[in-house]
Amino acid sequence: MSGVVVVASFKLKPGRQEEGVELLRGVIEATHGELGCRLYALHQSLDDPTRLAIVERWDSREDLDAHFGQPHMAAIADAADLLEEPPQVWFTQPIPIGDPAKGAL
């Protein structure tokens, strides 16, 4: 399996979870239609509801780079006032181990 997997973690200010999810809703829905997007899923921590993560899988780095230039990505910059701390983003590549269907995204 090739491609790029991205994990982005966001810590929202207390009480701003609904705003954060709604802001990301438009970004996510638009991203699902982008070339090379295989997975773009929002998750919320069970232990800390102010912690959100987006897990992404892209066919290539070029597709991911094109994603960052999309107009709907400007909404992410608008989210700065919702954040408790700067986002953390990891760009990774899969290392499949074990069952191919379960060992990598």
N, CA and C of each residue as an Amber inpcrd file, in Angstrom:
protein
   315
   0.8560000  -1.1860000   0.0000000   0.0000000   0.0000000   0.0000000
   0.8870000   1.2300000   0.0000000   0.5900000   2.1680000  -0.8500000
   1.3880000   3.3850000  -0.9310000   0.5320000   4.5610000  -0.5160000
   1.0790000   5.7270000  -0.6850000   0.3400000   6.9350000  -0.3490000
   0.8770000   7.6030000   0.8920000   0.0980000   8.5690000   1.3460000
   0.4760000   9.3670000   2.5070000  -0.6760000   9.3010000   3.5070000
  -0.3330000   9.0610000   4.7640000  -1.3160000   9.0950000   5.8370000
  -0.9790000  10.3000000   6.7140000  -2.0010000  11.0900000   7.0180000
  -1.8310000  12.2820000   7.8460000  -2.6990000  12.1220000   9.0900000
  -2.1230000  12.4850000  10.2320000  -2.8870000  12.5610000  11.4760000
  -2.7260000  13.9830000  11.9940000  -3.8470000  14.6820000  12.1310000
  -3.8300000  16.0580000  12.6380000  -4.6460000  16.0980000  13.9210000
  -4.0540000  16.6150000  14.9820000  -4.6980000  16.6740000  16.2920000
  -4.9430000  18.1260000  16.6690000  -6.1770000  18.4060000  17.1390000
  -6.5830000  19.7510000  17.5230000  -7.1010000  19.7430000  18.9500000
  -6.6720000  20.6890000  19.7530000  -7.1830000  20.8730000  21.1170000
  -8.0070000  22.1540000  21.1120000  -9.3200000  22.0080000  21.2370000
 -10.2230000  23.1600000  21.2260000 -10.3400000  23.7810000  22.6010000
 -10.6860000  25.0420000  22.6350000 -10.9690000  25.6990000  23.9060000
 -12.2220000  25.0720000  24.5100000 -12.3050000  24.9790000  25.8390000
 -13.4910000  24.4020000  26.4740000 -14.7630000  25.1060000  25.9940000
 -15.7880000  24.3030000  25.7150000 -17.0650000  24.8420000  25.2780000
 -17.1360000  25.1990000  23.8030000 -16.0700000  24.9740000  23.0550000
 -16.0370000  25.3540000  21.6300000 -16.1030000  24.1380000  20.6930000
 -16.4120000  22.9490000  21.2640000 -16.4070000  21.7300000  20.4700000
 -17.4000000  21.7830000  19.3130000 -18.6230000  22.2120000  19.5820000
 -19.6350000  22.2370000  18.5190000 -19.2130000  23.1630000  17.3830000
 -18.6550000  24.3220000  17.7340000 -18.1800000  25.2520000  16.7010000
 -17.0640000  24.6300000  15.8740000 -16.1500000  23.9410000  16.5630000
 -15.0380000  23.3140000  15.8680000 -15.5000000  22.2370000  14.9020000
 -16.4320000  21.4020000  15.3520000 -16.9500000  20.3370000  14.4920000
 -17.6830000  20.9360000  13.2900000 -18.4770000  21.9570000  13.5200000
 -19.2150000  22.5780000  12.4120000 -18.2810000  23.2300000  11.4060000
 -17.2360000  23.8670000  11.8830000 -16.2640000  24.4620000  10.9730000
 -15.6050000  23.3740000  10.1200000 -15.2580000  22.2590000  10.7600000
 -14.5970000  21.1770000  10.0380000 -15.5460000  20.4250000   9.1150000
 -16.8440000  20.4430000   9.4050000 -17.8180000  19.7330000   8.5730000
 -17.7030000  20.1590000   7.1000000 -17.6750000  21.4580000   6.8590000
 -17.5740000  21.9500000   5.4840000 -16.2580000  21.5650000   4.8340000
 -15.1790000  21.6290000   5.5930000 -13.8650000  21.2450000   5.0680000
 -13.8720000  19.7660000   4.6920000 -14.4010000  18.9420000   5.5740000
 -14.3910000  17.4980000   5.3490000 -15.2610000  17.1250000   4.1550000
 -16.4700000  17.6690000   4.0960000 -17.3660000  17.3360000   2.9920000
 -16.7650000  17.7410000   1.6490000 -16.1250000  18.9010000   1.5810000
 -15.4870000  19.3400000   0.3400000 -14.2690000  18.4730000   0.0110000
 -13.5080000  18.1050000   1.0210000 -12.3020000  17.3040000   0.8140000
 -12.6360000  15.9220000   0.2720000 -13.7460000  15.3530000   0.6860000
 -14.1140000  14.0180000   0.2050000 -14.2260000  13.9650000  -1.3180000
 -14.4670000  15.0840000  -1.9760000 -14.5640000  15.1130000  -3.4270000
 -13.2560000  15.3770000  -4.1370000 -12.1670000  15.5400000  -3.3990000
 -10.8800000  15.8570000  -4.0170000 -10.2080000  14.6230000  -4.6210000
  -9.4890000  14.8580000  -5.7090000  -8.7050000  13.8190000  -6.3580000
  -7.6630000  13.2780000  -5.3800000  -7.6020000  11.9620000  -5.2450000
  -6.5860000  11.3370000  -4.4090000  -6.9610000  11.1650000  -2.9560000
  -8.1040000  11.6820000  -2.5320000  -8.5280000  11.5240000  -1.1350000
  -9.1650000  10.1540000  -0.9600000  -8.5490000   9.3120000  -0.1560000
  -9.0600000   7.9670000   0.1230000  -9.7490000   7.8890000   1.4830000
  -9.3390000   8.7470000   2.4040000  -9.9090000   8.7590000   3.7530000
  -9.6890000  10.1350000   4.3380000 -10.7250000  10.6830000   4.9320000
 -10.6040000  11.9790000   5.6110000 -11.6750000  11.9560000   6.6880000
 -11.3030000  11.5100000   7.8740000 -12.2800000  11.1990000   8.9180000
 -11.9730000  11.9470000  10.2090000 -13.0140000  12.5340000  10.7890000
 -12.9030000  13.2710000  12.0500000 -13.1990000  12.3440000  13.2180000
 -12.4040000  12.4740000  14.2780000 -12.5780000  11.6760000  15.4920000
 -12.5130000  12.6010000  16.7050000 -13.2290000  12.2150000  17.7700000
 -13.2170000  12.9710000  19.0250000 -12.7320000  12.0390000  20.1330000
 -11.8710000  12.5400000  20.9700000 -11.3320000  11.7600000  22.0720000
 -12.4380000  11.3480000  23.0430000 -12.3990000  10.1030000  23.4880000
 -13.3410000   9.6390000  24.5060000 -13.0010000  10.2100000  25.8810000
 -11.7150000  10.5190000  26.0940000 -11.2580000  11.0130000  27.3840000
 -11.2840000  12.5270000  27.5140000 -11.2420000  13.2280000  26.3750000
 -11.1910000  14.6890000  26.3870000 -11.9810000  15.2010000  25.1780000
 -13.2380000  15.5790000  25.3560000 -14.0670000  15.9910000  24.2180000
 -13.5800000  17.2450000  23.4980000 -12.6040000  17.9480000  24.0610000
 -12.0530000  19.1110000  23.3630000 -10.9350000  18.7150000  22.3980000
 -10.5660000  17.4390000  22.3960000  -9.4890000  16.9530000  21.5300000
 -10.1000000  16.2690000  20.3060000  -9.7950000  16.8070000  19.1250000
 -10.2500000  16.2370000  17.8620000  -9.0440000  15.7820000  17.0550000
  -9.2600000  14.7900000  16.2100000  -8.2100000  14.3380000  15.3070000
  -8.8310000  14.0720000  13.9430000  -8.0980000  14.4340000  12.9200000
  -8.4630000  14.0760000  11.5540000  -7.4270000  13.0680000  11.0760000
  -7.9160000  11.9290000  10.5870000  -7.0540000  10.9040000  10.0120000
  -7.3270000  10.9120000   8.5110000  -6.2580000  11.0200000   7.7250000
  -6.3860000  11.1640000   6.2780000  -5.5170000  10.1270000   5.5750000
  -5.9650000   9.7240000   4.3910000  -5.1110000   8.9150000   3.5200000
  -5.2450000   9.4400000   2.1070000  -4.1030000   9.7320000   1.4960000
  -4.0270000  10.3090000   0.1570000  -3.2430000   9.3830000  -0.7510000
  -3.6190000   9.3650000  -2.0330000  -2.9130000   8.5370000  -3.0100000
  -1.4590000   8.9480000  -3.1720000  -1.1770000  10.2570000  -3.0710000
   0.1910000  10.7300000  -3.2920000   0.4300000  12.0300000  -2.5360000
   1.6910000  12.3720000  -2.4130000   2.0620000  13.6490000  -1.7980000
   1.5740000  14.8070000  -2.6680000   1.5650000  14.6120000  -3.9780000
   1.0840000  15.6500000  -4.8810000  -0.4040000  15.9320000  -4.6500000
  -1.1870000  14.8730000  -4.4460000  -2.6150000  15.0620000  -4.1410000
  -2.7880000  15.8000000  -2.8200000  -1.9840000  15.4370000  -1.8250000
  -2.0530000  16.1090000  -0.5240000  -1.6650000  17.5750000  -0.6590000
  -0.6050000  17.8530000  -1.4120000  -0.1750000  19.2370000  -1.6150000
  -1.2690000  20.0470000  -2.3050000  -1.9460000  19.4490000  -3.2750000
  -3.0500000  20.1400000  -3.9570000  -4.1930000  20.4200000  -2.9820000
  -4.4150000  19.5180000  -2.0580000  -5.4550000  19.6880000  -1.0300000
  -5.2240000  20.9690000  -0.2320000  -3.9870000  21.2160000   0.1480000
  -3.6880000  22.4000000   0.9570000  -3.9870000  23.7060000   0.2220000
  -4.0180000  23.6660000  -1.1010000  -4.3050000  24.8630000  -1.8830000
  -5.7780000  25.0690000  -2.1980000  -6.6390000  24.1810000  -1.7460000
  -8.0670000  24.2860000  -2.0360000  -8.6990000  25.4410000  -1.2500000
  -9.6740000  26.1280000  -1.8380000 -10.3130000  27.2630000  -1.1570000
 -10.9560000  26.8980000   0.1860000 -11.5130000  25.7040000   0.2970000
 -12.1630000  25.3290000   1.5620000 -11.1710000  25.1490000   2.7100000
  -9.8900000  25.0160000   2.3980000  -8.8880000  24.8790000   3.4630000
  -8.6430000  26.1950000   4.1950000  -9.0950000  27.3100000   3.6260000
  -8.9520000  28.6040000   4.3030000  -9.7120000  28.6170000   5.6220000
 -10.7530000  27.7880000   5.7370000 -11.5260000  27.7250000   6.9800000
 -10.6720000  27.2390000   8.1440000  -9.6660000  26.4330000   7.8680000
  -8.7830000  25.9460000   8.9380000  -8.0540000  27.1270000   9.5800000
  -7.5970000  28.0680000   8.7750000  -6.9250000  29.2560000   9.3230000
  -7.8780000  30.0690000  10.1840000  -9.1640000  30.0640000   9.8230000
 -10.1640000  30.7990000  10.5920000 -10.4420000  30.1560000  11.9430000
  -9.9620000  28.9310000  12.1550000 -10.2370000  28.2070000  13.3890000
  -9.2850000  28.5760000  14.5220000  -8.3100000  29.4130000  14.2710000
  -7.2810000  29.7150000  15.2730000  -7.8690000  30.1890000  16.5960000
  -8.9440000  30.9660000  16.5530000  -9.5220000  31.4710000  17.8030000
 -10.2770000  30.3900000  18.5750000 -10.5150000  29.2250000  17.9680000
 -11.1810000  28.1150000  18.6470000 -10.1960000  27.2030000  19.3690000
  -8.8990000  27.3530000  19.0500000  -7.8940000  26.4130000  19.5310000
  -7.2680000  26.8260000  20.8540000  -7.0840000  25.8390000  21.7030000
  -6.4000000  26.0120000  22.9850000  -4.8840000  26.0150000  22.7870000
  -4.4340000  25.2820000  21.7860000  -3.0000000  25.1570000  21.4940000
  -2.8350000  24.9420000  19.9970000  -1.6340000  25.1280000  19.4780000
  -1.4280000  24.9140000  18.0420000  -1.7070000  23.4510000  17.6640000
  -2.2240000  23.2240000  16.4660000  -2.4580000  21.8400000  16.0320000
  -1.1450000  21.0850000  15.8680000  -1.2270000  19.7810000  16.0010000
  -0.0880000  18.9050000  15.7420000  -0.4320000  18.0850000  14.5030000
   0.4900000  18.0150000  13.5550000   0.2320000  17.3050000  12.3040000
   1.4230000  16.3960000  12.0090000   1.1070000  15.1310000  11.6910000
   2.1270000  14.1600000  11.3190000   1.8400000  13.6730000   9.9090000
   2.8650000  13.7290000   9.0380000   2.8020000  13.1970000   7.6890000
   3.5590000  11.8740000   7.7120000   2.8710000  10.7880000   7.3810000
   3.4700000   9.4660000   7.5310000   3.2580000   8.6270000   6.2760000
   3.9730000   7.5070000   6.2260000   3.7160000   6.5050000   5.1980000
   3.4790000   5.1840000   5.9260000   2.5860000   4.3610000   5.3920000
   2.2750000   3.1030000   6.0580000   3.4560000   2.1390000   6.0660000
   3.5470000   1.3690000   7.1230000   4.4490000   0.2220000   7.2160000
   3.5420000  -0.9840000   7.4860000   3.0330000  -1.6040000   6.4330000
   2.0950000  -2.7140000   6.6330000   2.7390000  -3.8790000   7.3600000
   2.0650000  -4.3620000   8.3820000   2.5260000  -5.5170000   9.1680000
   1.3070000  -6.3980000   9.4170000   1.5020000  -7.6880000   9.3050000
   0.4120000  -8.6170000   9.5790000  -0.6030000  -8.6650000   8.4550000
  -1.8640000  -8.7830000   8.8160000  -2.9610000  -8.8920000   7.8620000
  -2.9970000  -7.6270000   7.0130000  -2.8760000  -7.7320000   5.6790000
  -2.8650000  -6.5470000   4.8230000  -4.1110000  -5.6780000   4.9670000
  -5.2480000  -6.2660000   5.2830000  -6.4890000  -5.5040000   5.4370000
  -6.5480000  -4.7670000   6.7660000  -5.7320000  -5.1920000   7.7200000
  -5.7830000  -4.5940000   9.0570000  -4.4900000  -3.8990000   9.4650000
  -3.4120000  -4.1240000   8.7230000  -2.1130000  -3.6340000   9.1340000
  -1.7510000  -2.2410000   8.6620000  -2.6320000  -1.6100000   7.8740000
  -2.3490000  -0.2500000   7.4020000  -3.6550000   0.4050000   6.9740000
  -3.6990000   1.7320000   7.0520000  -4.8680000   2.4620000   6.5790000
  -4.8340000   2.5760000   5.0700000
